[in-house]
Amino acid sequence: MDTRIKSDDVFGGAEIKFPVKFDLKLFVNGALPEKDSIAAVTALCGTLAVPAGKASVRPSQGGKYYCLTIPVTVDSKDIFDKLFAAVRDIPGVKMVL
């Protein structure tokens, strides 16, 4: 599959070529345990047929937040949009990159 789309201005007008591999990063408050957020993202990726690699977690200096990073491969803009919308709805997620 070789689909190209124009991205939002945050990418400076660059095109994204699908499939695309990238590190999905979630900034999560400590209200949701790390293992639960990893399970939620992994389940979501499975539902959307998005291959996901091994998750890594990096806590903030103060310990109130952590950054969850999961390498993923997304096949289309539709799946990309669905993935970002869904991970934003996971309890405790404050930001998605």
N, CA, C and O atoms as a DFTB+ gen file, in Angstrom:
388 C
 N C O
     1  1       0.849      -1.166       0.000
     2  2       0.000       0.000       0.000
     3  2       0.898       1.233       0.000
     4  3       1.839       1.312       0.789
     5  1       0.618       2.190      -0.871
     6  2       1.438       3.385      -0.986
     7  2       0.532       4.604      -1.066
     8  3       0.395       5.211      -2.128
     9  1      -0.081       4.960       0.041
    10  2      -0.983       6.101       0.096
    11  2      -0.226       7.293       0.646
    12  3       0.510       7.167       1.625
    13  1      -0.401       8.444       0.027
    14  2       0.224       9.668       0.513
    15  2      -0.859      10.660       0.872
    16  3      -1.867      10.781       0.176
    17  1      -0.641      11.369       1.971
    18  2      -1.586      12.411       2.371
    19  2      -0.808      13.657       2.734
    20  3       0.365      13.584       3.099
    21  1      -1.453      14.782       2.633
    22  2      -0.876      16.014       3.144
    23  2      -1.154      16.057       4.634
    24  3      -2.288      15.845       5.062
    25  1      -0.144      16.327       5.417
    26  2      -0.326      16.369       6.864
    27  2      -0.761      17.763       7.299
    28  3      -0.791      18.691       6.491
    29  1      -1.095      17.904       8.567
    30  2      -1.413      19.210       9.131
    31  2      -0.170      20.077       9.123
    32  3       0.932      19.594       8.861
    33  1      -0.346      21.345       9.407
    34  2       0.773      22.280       9.384
    35  2       1.858      21.956      10.390
    36  3       2.991      22.412      10.232
    37  1       1.542      21.168      11.440
    38  2       2.572      20.840      12.427
    39  2       3.735      20.092      11.781
    40  3       4.833      20.060      12.336
    41  1       3.508      19.496      10.626
    42  2       4.566      18.803       9.909
    43  2       5.135      19.663       8.795
    44  3       5.902      19.170       7.968
    45  1       4.773      20.942       8.757
    46  2       5.319      21.852       7.760
    47  2       4.916      21.506       6.340
    48  3       5.681      21.753       5.408
    49  1       3.734      20.941       6.154
    50  2       3.263      20.615       4.814
    51  2       3.865      19.347       4.240
    52  3       3.662      19.041       3.065
    53  1       4.602      18.607       5.050
    54  2       5.226      17.371       4.571
    55  2       4.160      16.315       4.311
    56  3       3.085      16.342       4.909
    57  1       4.467      15.390       3.417
    58  2       3.566      14.279       3.151
    59  2       3.933      13.102       4.038
    60  3       5.106      12.866       4.332
    61  1       2.922      12.374       4.456
    62  2       3.147      11.150       5.207
    63  2       2.850      10.004       4.263
    64  3       1.786       9.960       3.646
    65  1       3.773       9.090       4.151
    66  2       3.613       7.934       3.275
    67  2       3.275       6.722       4.136
    68  3       4.018       6.369       5.051
    69  1       2.147       6.093       3.831
    70  2       1.714       4.917       4.578
    71  2       2.109       3.655       3.834
    72  3       2.105       3.649       2.603
    73  1       2.448       2.591       4.537
    74  2       2.453       2.469       6.000
    75  2       3.587       3.283       6.613
    76  3       4.621       3.511       5.984
    77  1       3.370       3.715       7.852
    78  2       4.354       4.513       8.566
    79  2       4.652       3.856       9.910
    80  3       3.751       3.401      10.615
    81  1       5.943       3.820      10.246
    82  2       6.386       3.300      11.541
    83  2       6.811       4.494      12.382
    84  3       7.531       5.374      11.910
    85  1       6.359       4.516      13.635
    86  2       6.760       5.603      14.529
    87  2       6.561       5.171      15.978
    88  3       5.901       4.172      16.265
    89  1       7.145       5.946      16.875
    90  2       6.966       5.699      18.307
    91  2       5.770       6.500      18.789
    92  3       5.796       7.730      18.785
    93  1       4.732       5.807      19.200
    94  2       3.557       6.433      19.785
    95  2       3.911       6.771      21.226
    96  3       4.284       5.889      22.000
    97  1       3.794       8.050      21.589
    98  2       4.158       8.486      22.939
    99  2       2.933       9.043      23.636
   100  3       2.226       9.898      23.103
   101  1       2.697       8.545      24.829
   102  2       1.586       9.011      25.659
   103  2       2.157       9.531      26.966
   104  3       2.994       8.883      27.595
   105  1       1.698      10.700      27.364
   106  2       2.054      11.233      28.664
   107  2       0.850      10.998      29.567
   108  3      -0.248      11.491      29.309
   109  1       1.082      10.230      30.637
   110  2      -0.005       9.723      31.477
   111  2       0.231      10.151      32.924
   112  3       1.355      10.102      33.423
   113  1      -0.865      10.580      33.600
   114  2      -0.692      10.890      35.017
   115  2      -0.632       9.588      35.795
   116  3      -1.029       8.536      35.294
   117  1      -0.146       9.663      36.995
   118  2       0.070       8.452      37.792
   119  2      -1.198       7.778      38.288
   120  3      -1.121       6.761      38.976
   121  1      -2.368       8.323      37.953
   122  2      -3.634       7.721      38.405
   123  2      -3.843       6.343      37.784
   124  3      -4.471       5.477      38.393
   125  1      -3.328       6.138      36.593
   126  2      -3.456       4.846      35.924
   127  2      -2.113       4.121      36.004
   128  3      -1.111       4.630      35.502
   129  1      -2.077       2.945      36.624
   130  2      -0.814       2.203      36.705
   131  2      -0.243       1.920      35.315
   132  3      -0.982       1.735      34.348
   133  1       1.069       1.891      35.240
   134  2       1.765       1.679      33.961
   135  2       1.272       0.428      33.247
   136  3       1.007       0.461      32.045
   137  1       1.148      -0.670      33.978
   138  2       0.739      -1.931      33.337
   139  2      -0.659      -1.823      32.737
   140  3      -0.946      -2.450      31.717
   141  1      -1.533      -1.027      33.367
   142  2      -2.890      -0.856      32.845
   143  2      -2.906      -0.017      31.567
   144  3      -3.647      -0.316      30.630
   145  1      -2.090       1.028      31.534
   146  2      -2.045       1.846      30.318
   147  2      -1.406       1.067      29.169
   148  3      -1.838       1.195      28.024
   149  1      -0.389       0.265      29.460
   150  2       0.229      -0.578      28.432
   151  2      -0.801      -1.568      27.901
   152  3      -0.901      -1.766      26.690
   153  1      -1.567      -2.190      28.792
   154  2      -2.594      -3.149      28.378
   155  2      -3.666      -2.473      27.533
   156  3      -4.134      -3.050      26.552
   157  1      -4.061      -1.255      27.904
   158  2      -5.101      -0.534      27.158
   159  2      -4.631      -0.194      25.748
   160  3      -5.377      -0.370      24.785
   161  1      -3.396       0.292      25.623
   162  2      -2.875       0.648      24.301
   163  2      -2.655      -0.605      23.463
   164  3      -2.955      -0.611      22.269
   165  1      -2.146      -1.645      24.063
   166  2      -1.911      -2.900      23.337
   167  2      -3.236      -3.484      22.828
   168  3      -3.314      -3.946      21.690
   169  1      -4.260      -3.462      23.660
   170  2      -5.578      -3.957      23.248
   171  2      -6.149      -3.113      22.117
   172  3      -6.727      -3.640      21.167
   173  1      -5.984      -1.809      22.228
   174  2      -6.466      -0.903      21.190
   175  2      -5.759      -1.169      19.865
   176  3      -6.393      -1.212      18.810
   177  1      -4.451      -1.346      19.929
   178  2      -3.687      -1.657      18.714
   179  2      -4.170      -2.966      18.095
   180  3      -4.274      -3.074      16.874
   181  1      -4.461      -3.948      18.924
   182  2      -4.976      -5.219      18.427
   183  2      -6.320      -5.056      17.743
   184  3      -6.563      -5.655      16.695
   185  1      -7.195      -4.249      18.329
   186  2      -8.515      -3.995      17.759
   187  2      -8.412      -3.315      16.391
   188  3      -9.200      -3.602      15.489
   189  1      -7.436      -2.413      16.243
   190  2      -7.267      -1.676      14.988
   191  2      -6.310      -2.363      14.022
   192  3      -6.017      -1.820      12.957
   193  1      -5.817      -3.545      14.375
   194  2      -4.847      -4.294      13.561
   195  2      -3.582      -3.474      13.312
   196  3      -3.049      -3.445      12.203
   197  1      -3.120      -2.814      14.364
   198  2      -1.890      -2.024      14.307
   199  2      -0.798      -2.811      15.015
   200  3      -0.869      -3.008      16.228
   201  1       0.219      -3.266      14.271
   202  2       1.320      -3.972      14.928
   203  2       2.026      -3.043      15.925
   204  3       2.369      -1.907      15.597
   205  1       2.233      -3.541      17.129
   206  2       2.886      -2.758      18.180
   207  2       4.063      -3.531      18.735
   208  3       4.007      -4.749      18.908
   209  1       5.137      -2.797      19.012
   210  2       6.328      -3.401      19.596
   211  2       6.284      -3.350      21.108
   212  3       5.236      -3.111      21.707
   213  1       7.429      -3.576      21.713
   214  2       7.539      -3.602      23.173
   215  2       7.459      -2.184      23.741
   216  3       8.140      -1.272      23.272
   217  1       6.625      -2.023      24.744
   218  2       6.434      -0.726      25.392
   219  2       7.587      -0.419      26.338
   220  3       8.170      -1.312      26.954
   221  1       7.898       0.876      26.435
   222  2       8.862       1.328      27.435
   223  2       8.225       2.485      28.204
   224  3       7.392       3.222      27.678
   225  1       8.641       2.622      29.460
   226  2       8.073       3.646      30.334
   227  2       9.205       4.453      30.945
   228  3      10.211       3.904      31.395
   229  1       9.019       5.773      30.951
   230  2       9.982       6.669      31.584
   231  2       9.219       7.592      32.526
   232  3       8.398       8.390      32.073
   233  1       9.478       7.494      33.837
   234  2       8.765       8.357      34.784
   235  2       9.301       9.792      34.743
   236  3      10.459      10.028      34.398
   237  1       8.430      10.748      35.104
   238  2       8.875      12.136      35.207
   239  2       9.744      12.279      36.457
   240  3       9.759      11.397      37.316
   241  1      10.459      13.388      36.549
   242  2      11.331      13.611      37.706
   243  2      10.551      13.640      39.008
   244  3      11.009      13.112      40.021
   245  1       9.381      14.251      38.985
   246  2       8.578      14.345      40.201
   247  2       7.750      13.104      40.481
   248  3       7.211      12.950      41.577
   249  1       7.646      12.226      39.506
   250  2       6.912      10.988      39.681
   251  2       5.400      11.087      39.497
   252  3       4.687      10.100      39.680
   253  1       4.907      12.280      39.135
   254  2       3.465      12.434      38.948
   255  2       3.000      11.884      37.602
   256  3       1.846      11.480      37.462
   257  1       3.876      11.867      36.632
   258  2       3.545      11.446      35.277
   259  2       4.558      10.425      34.794
   260  3       5.624      10.257      35.387
   261  1       4.211       9.748      33.710
   262  2       5.184       8.919      33.019
   263  2       4.916       8.995      31.524
   264  3       3.803       9.278      31.081
   265  1       5.956       8.736      30.772
   266  2       5.858       8.716      29.318
   267  2       5.877       7.253      28.879
   268  3       6.818       6.515      29.169
   269  1       4.836       6.857      28.187
   270  2       4.717       5.506      27.650
   271  2       5.028       5.582      26.161
   272  3       4.390       6.342      25.432
   273  1       5.998       4.804      25.708
   274  2       6.394       4.787      24.303
   275  2       6.197       3.387      23.744
   276  3       6.692       2.405      24.297
   277  1       5.462       3.313      22.631
   278  2       5.216       2.031      21.977
   279  2       5.452       2.195      20.481
   280  3       4.778       3.002      19.841
   281  1       6.398       1.445      19.907
   282  2       6.582       1.508      18.453
   283  2       5.400       0.844      17.742
   284  3       4.999      -0.268      18.084
   285  1       4.853       1.544      16.750
   286  2       3.699       1.032      16.006
   287  2       3.919       1.208      14.508
   288  3       4.759       1.996      14.074
   289  1       3.146       0.459      13.729
   290  2       3.119       0.604      12.274
   291  2       1.671       0.800      11.870
   292  3       0.821      -0.047      12.143
   293  1       1.391       1.922      11.218
   294  2       0.029       2.268      10.831
   295  2      -0.073       2.248       9.309
   296  3       0.764       2.824       8.614
   297  1      -1.119       1.571       8.793
   298  2      -1.260       1.358       7.357
   299  2      -2.026       2.434       6.596
   300  3      -1.911       2.513       5.373
   301  1      -2.810       3.268       7.290
   302  2      -3.611       4.253       6.563
   303  2      -3.915       5.457       7.447
   304  3      -3.786       5.398       8.670
   305  1      -4.322       6.551       6.803
   306  2      -4.681       7.751       7.540
   307  2      -5.896       7.488       8.420
   308  3      -5.967       7.989       9.542
   309  1      -6.837       6.721       7.930
   310  2      -8.026       6.396       8.704
   311  2      -7.660       5.705      10.022
   312  3      -8.165       6.073      11.083
   313  1      -6.798       4.722       9.948
   314  2      -6.352       4.001      11.157
   315  2      -5.535       4.938      12.047
   316  3      -5.680       4.915      13.269
   317  1      -4.684       5.755      11.445
   318  2      -3.881       6.739      12.176
   319  2      -4.800       7.638      13.011
   320  3      -4.570       7.828      14.206
   321  1      -5.836       8.188      12.378
   322  2      -6.774       9.073      13.067
   323  2      -7.532       8.340      14.169
   324  3      -7.713       8.876      15.262
   325  1      -7.974       7.119      13.886
   326  2      -8.695       6.330      14.889
   327  2      -7.810       6.009      16.086
   328  3      -8.263       6.068      17.229
   329  1      -6.552       5.672      15.828
   330  2      -5.616       5.348      16.900
   331  2      -5.411       6.547      17.813
   332  3      -5.514       6.424      19.034
   333  1      -5.118       7.718      17.224
   334  2      -4.879       8.901      18.037
   335  2      -6.118       9.305      18.823
   336  3      -6.010       9.687      19.989
   337  1      -7.286       9.228      18.207
   338  2      -8.522       9.582      18.911
   339  2      -8.773       8.636      20.080
   340  3      -9.170       9.066      21.163
   341  1      -8.542       7.358      19.856
   342  2      -8.824       6.362      20.894
   343  2      -7.839       6.439      22.063
   344  3      -8.251       6.308      23.216
   345  1      -6.559       6.647      21.792
   346  2      -5.597       6.694      22.902
   347  2      -5.793       7.940      23.747
   348  3      -5.477       7.933      24.936
   349  1      -6.311       9.013      23.153
   350  2      -6.610      10.215      23.935
   351  2      -7.696       9.948      24.971
   352  3      -7.761      10.629      25.994
   353  1      -8.550       8.957      24.707
   354  2      -9.651       8.646      25.609
   355  2      -9.281       7.678      26.733
   356  3     -10.110       7.395      27.598
   357  1      -8.061       7.173      26.732
   358  2      -7.624       6.281      27.810
   359  2      -7.500       7.107      29.086
   360  3      -6.876       8.169      29.067
   361  1      -8.081       6.642      30.198
   362  2      -8.022       7.412      31.443
   363  2      -6.584       7.753      31.845
   364  3      -5.694       6.904      31.807
   365  1      -6.383       9.002      32.225
   366  2      -5.069       9.451      32.686
   367  2      -4.169       9.988      31.594
   368  3      -3.146      10.598      31.905
   369  1      -4.506       9.790      30.320
   370  2      -3.670      10.292      29.226
   371  2      -3.852      11.798      29.129
   372  3      -4.968      12.297      28.992
   373  1      -2.735      12.512      29.202
   374  2      -2.760      13.967      29.148
   375  2      -2.324      14.504      27.783
   376  3      -2.755      15.580      27.368
   377  1      -1.465      13.749      27.089
   378  2      -0.971      14.204      25.790
   379  2      -0.544      12.996      24.970
   380  3      -0.045      12.010      25.513
   381  1      -0.742      13.078      23.661
   382  2      -0.333      12.017      22.751
   383  2       0.523      12.640      21.655
   384  3       0.149      13.649      21.057
   385  1       1.666      12.031      21.402
   386  2       2.555      12.498      20.320
   387  2       2.791      11.361      19.348
   388  3       3.508      11.531      18.362
